Amino acid sequence: MAQGYDFVVLSIPKIAQAEITALRFVKTGSSGAEYIDVCGANEQALGVAQGNPGETFAIGKIVDVTVMGIARVQAHDNSAAALGDVIESGAAGRAIKCATDKHMMVGVSVGNVAGAQDDILEVLLGTSRASF
């Protein structure tokens, strides 16, 4: 499995409100703007938790979050994401190809092709919004 690459234009440090897994989408936490939580399916993502595959961050730890640039993201199973596909957050913050134009777009696939769960997909992050 190719590991891909990151091209971070902007990252911000945030506090983990829940256990966070690296290379997955995160959202603003309910405890305030300085916190992050795991992004669920079709939720508005803040960015991608930086780190190494399999790395986790305990509650209260500082996590660098890529909010602008190209980020490596673990794929959701059956994501079938290819170059140029619009990407959204799937379950547990994994990347998945946008299923409909009514979902929350996170970015566009620009690198590795993903097909199996936890394959690494390179995503050019854009503004989270409904439709594309």
URPEWO-V366957 format. One record per pair of residues at least 24 apart in sequence whose ideal C-beta (glycine too) atoms are under 6 Angstrom apart, sorted by the first residue. I is the first residue (numbers start at 1). J is the second residue. Records with the same first field share a line. If there is no record, write none. Layout:
I = J, J
This chain:
1 = 119
2 = 112
3 = 120
4 = 72, 111, 112, 120, 122
6 = 71, 72
7 = 69, 70
8 = 66, 69
9 = 68, 69
10 = 67, 68
11 = 64, 66
12 = 65, 67
13 = 62, 64
14 = 63, 65
16 = 57, 59, 61, 63
19 = 56
20 = 49, 57, 63
21 = 56
22 = 49, 51, 52, 55
23 = 72, 73, 74
24 = 49, 74, 93
25 = 89, 93
26 = 65
38 = 93
39 = 89, 93
41 = 90, 91
42 = 103, 104
43 = 89
44 = 104, 128
45 = 89, 106, 128
48 = 73
68 = 125
70 = 122, 124
71 = 123, 125
72 = 120, 122
73 = 121, 123
74 = 118
75 = 114, 119, 121
77 = 117
79 = 114
80 = 115
81 = 109, 114, 121
82 = 113
83 = 109
85 = 109
86 = 132
87 = 123
95 = 121
101 = 131, 132
102 = 130
104 = 128, 130
105 = 129, 132
